[in-house]
Amino acid sequence: QVQLAESGGGSVQAGGSLRLSCEASRNAYSYSTYCMGWFRQAPGKEREGVATIGRDSSTGTRYVDSVKGRFTISRDNEKNTLYLQMTGLKPEDTAVYYCAALFCGPGRTAGFKEPWAYWGQGTQVTVSS
């Protein structure tokens, strides 16, 4: 069982920045065997994928088009922690942000539509204009 806990959400004005963190529980599994991802859900909308990263930072990343050039996903396997650095925030980025984990093989990144197995409880990001 993998437990994930997000933090770092908050309220900012448009153009501002936030860094989200997602810490994985340090139980008997290897964090570095999981692909990790960030997803978000705005009120009245379906959950959408934001960014994913492979088993380590050198494997590769994927981003939804709307955040390319503004958001950066990264991970620190020594700390069992995933990050999402968000800059140039826009009101349309307002949502609950979730991290997720998926066991995956080396050398690949996972897609947004894959069966992500573990989810955090979410952290609210609110961007005002």
C-alpha positions as CSV (number, residue, x, y, z in Angstrom):
1,Q,0.0,0.0,0.0
2,V,1.3,3.4,-1.0
3,Q,0.1,6.5,0.9
4,L,0.6,9.9,-0.6
5,A,0.2,13.3,1.0
6,E,0.1,16.5,-0.9
7,S,1.0,19.9,0.5
8,G,1.8,23.4,-0.7
9,G,-1.5,24.5,-2.0
10,G,-2.9,28.0,-1.4
11,S,-4.3,31.2,-2.8
12,V,-2.3,33.4,-5.1
13,Q,-2.9,36.1,-7.6
14,A,-2.6,35.6,-11.3
15,G,1.1,35.5,-12.4
16,G,2.2,34.1,-9.0
17,S,3.9,30.9,-8.2
18,L,3.4,27.9,-5.9
19,R,5.3,24.6,-5.3
20,L,3.3,21.5,-4.5
21,S,4.9,18.6,-2.8
22,C,3.7,15.0,-2.5
23,E,5.4,12.8,0.1
24,A,5.1,9.0,-0.1
25,S,4.9,6.9,2.9
26,R,8.1,5.2,3.8
27,N,6.8,1.7,4.1
28,A,8.1,-1.5,2.5
29,Y,8.1,-0.6,-1.1
30,S,10.5,1.1,-3.5
31,Y,9.4,4.6,-4.4
32,S,11.8,4.6,-7.3
33,T,9.8,1.8,-9.1
34,Y,6.8,4.0,-9.5
35,C,5.9,6.5,-12.1
36,M,4.4,9.6,-10.5
37,G,1.9,12.1,-11.7
38,W,0.0,15.3,-10.9
39,F,-3.7,15.6,-11.7
40,R,-6.3,18.3,-11.0
41,Q,-10.0,18.7,-10.8
42,A,-11.8,22.0,-11.0
43,P,-15.4,22.5,-9.8
44,G,-17.8,21.0,-12.2
45,K,-15.1,19.5,-14.4
46,E,-13.6,16.1,-14.9
47,R,-10.2,15.3,-13.4
48,E,-7.4,16.0,-15.9
49,G,-3.7,15.0,-16.0
50,V,-1.3,17.8,-15.5
51,A,2.2,16.2,-15.6
52,T,3.9,12.8,-15.2
53,I,7.4,11.7,-14.6
54,G,9.2,8.4,-14.9
55,R,11.0,6.5,-12.2
56,D,13.7,9.1,-11.9
57,S,14.1,12.6,-13.2
58,S,16.3,11.5,-16.1
59,T,13.6,9.2,-17.6
60,G,11.3,11.9,-18.9
61,T,8.3,14.0,-18.3
62,R,4.9,14.7,-19.9
63,Y,2.8,17.8,-19.6
64,V,-0.7,18.8,-20.6
65,D,-0.5,21.5,-23.3
66,S,-2.1,24.1,-21.1
67,V,0.8,24.1,-18.5
68,K,3.8,23.6,-20.8
69,G,6.4,26.2,-20.1
70,R,4.8,27.2,-16.8
71,F,4.9,24.0,-14.7
72,T,7.8,21.7,-13.9
73,I,7.4,18.2,-12.4
74,S,10.4,16.7,-10.5
75,R,11.1,14.1,-7.9
76,D,13.6,13.3,-5.2
77,N,13.8,9.6,-4.7
78,E,16.0,10.0,-1.6
79,K,13.2,11.9,0.0
80,N,10.3,9.9,-1.5
81,T,8.9,13.2,-2.7
82,L,7.3,14.5,-5.8
83,Y,7.1,18.2,-6.7
84,L,5.2,20.5,-9.0
85,Q,6.7,23.9,-9.5
86,M,4.0,26.2,-10.9
87,T,4.8,29.6,-12.3
88,G,2.7,32.1,-14.3
89,L,-0.4,30.9,-12.6
90,K,-3.7,31.7,-14.2
91,P,-7.3,31.7,-12.8
92,E,-8.0,28.6,-15.0
93,D,-5.4,26.7,-13.0
94,T,-7.7,26.8,-9.9
95,A,-8.4,23.3,-8.9
96,V,-7.8,20.6,-6.3
97,Y,-4.4,19.0,-7.2
98,Y,-3.7,15.4,-6.6
99,C,-0.6,13.3,-6.9
100,A,-0.8,9.7,-8.0
101,A,1.5,6.7,-8.3
102,L,1.7,3.8,-10.8
103,F,4.1,0.9,-10.7
104,C,6.0,1.1,-14.0
105,G,9.0,-0.3,-15.7
106,P,12.3,1.6,-16.2
107,G,12.8,4.0,-19.1
108,R,9.3,5.2,-19.6
109,T,6.8,7.8,-18.4
110,A,3.2,6.9,-17.8
111,G,0.3,8.4,-19.7
112,F,-2.5,10.3,-18.1
113,K,-5.1,7.6,-19.0
114,E,-3.2,4.7,-17.5
115,P,-4.6,3.0,-14.3
116,W,-3.0,5.1,-11.6
117,A,-3.2,3.0,-8.5
118,Y,-2.6,5.3,-5.6
119,W,-3.8,8.8,-4.9
120,G,-3.3,11.5,-2.4
121,Q,-6.1,13.4,-0.7
122,G,-5.5,16.6,-2.8
123,T,-4.5,20.1,-2.1
124,Q,-6.5,23.2,-3.2
125,V,-4.9,25.8,-5.5
126,T,-6.9,29.0,-6.0
127,V,-5.7,31.7,-8.4
128,S,-7.4,35.0,-8.4
129,S,-7.4,37.5,-11.2
